[in-house]
Amino acid sequence: PYLVSQFEGSQVTFPQLVAAVQAVPITSGSPPASILRKVLLVTVNLARLAAERGHPAVAEALLRVFIHEVDVLADHHRIATADAARLVDLATRLIGQL
């Protein structure tokens, strides 16, 4: 897979990040993968709402929370390292666009 940052000038959207979260495999365990996915999606959607309502600092903070959540899941082997890197790349690009 290619990182979004490899394509100069490419814009990242919240729907792209949502789609990536929906597609990423999360291994089974406790808490259940479905719950972890919901937490990630809620965090992204709250960031989207904050951005849409003119609160870029709040959106950035929430995207940084998302990045932390992804890093923790990767550290606990719930998300593959490459998948985590892709999600972090998308979120980081979004932060840069706020």
Secondary structure, 3 states (H helix, E strand, C coil): CCCHHHCCCCCCCHHHHHHHHHHCCCCCCCCCHHHHHHHHHHHHHHHHHHHHCCCHHHHHHHHHHHHHHHHHHHHCCCCCHHHHHHHHHHHHHHHHHC
